[in-house]
Amino acid sequence: MEKRGLTATLTKAGVTQESKRVWADEMRLGLHGQVRRVWAPRGVKVRQHVQIVRVWCYLALAVNPWTGALSWCWMANMKGATIAGALQYWREQGMDAVVWDGARGHSGPEVRQVGMVLREQPPYAPELNPVERIFEELRRVIEGRTYNNLDEKTALVEQELRKLAAHPERVKRLTNWHRIRD
């Protein structure tokens, strides 16, 4: 995407500076854990428990980098009809444009029928999506532990999201980059 390309395409679609545009993405959350780096004294072997259970759900997260507002919902899968439900939820909250990646479920007929302005980011460019910074913060807190069930892990994610939503200035520091403002 060329410089100012996103602004031009959103303006062409009728999305103004005053409108509520958000960046969105999904994160798969499951009980298939990952080993994280940890501090330990020199010479001490670190042993981490890794949980391998193939159960998961998806967190659909939208962020407004200008206001620091977060909105999220949980999904069972990444099918178009399920994603359309998340879009409808965001539309009911007053959002009118979504910028996201080119995942297969993002371009289905059910998604287009919601009526929001949808813009796609360049492929293989997660560094352009501010939502990825929020996901990094969530992973920092939740990974490297074992959980009794998926509900326990989603409850911890909910708690962290509420903490972030209560501090929009922190969200803006994480997501409001100069290339987004421009």
Salt bridges, closest charged atoms under 4 A:
GLU26 OE2 - HIS106 NE2 2.97
ASP101 OD1 - HIS106 ND1 3.07
GLU137 OE1 - ARG140 NH2 2.95
GLU137 OE1 - ARG170 NH2 2.67
GLU143 OE2 - LYS153 NZ 3.63
GLU158 OE1 - ARG162 NH2 3.65
GLU160 OE2 - LYS163 NZ 3.25
GLU169 OE2 - LYS172 NZ 3.20
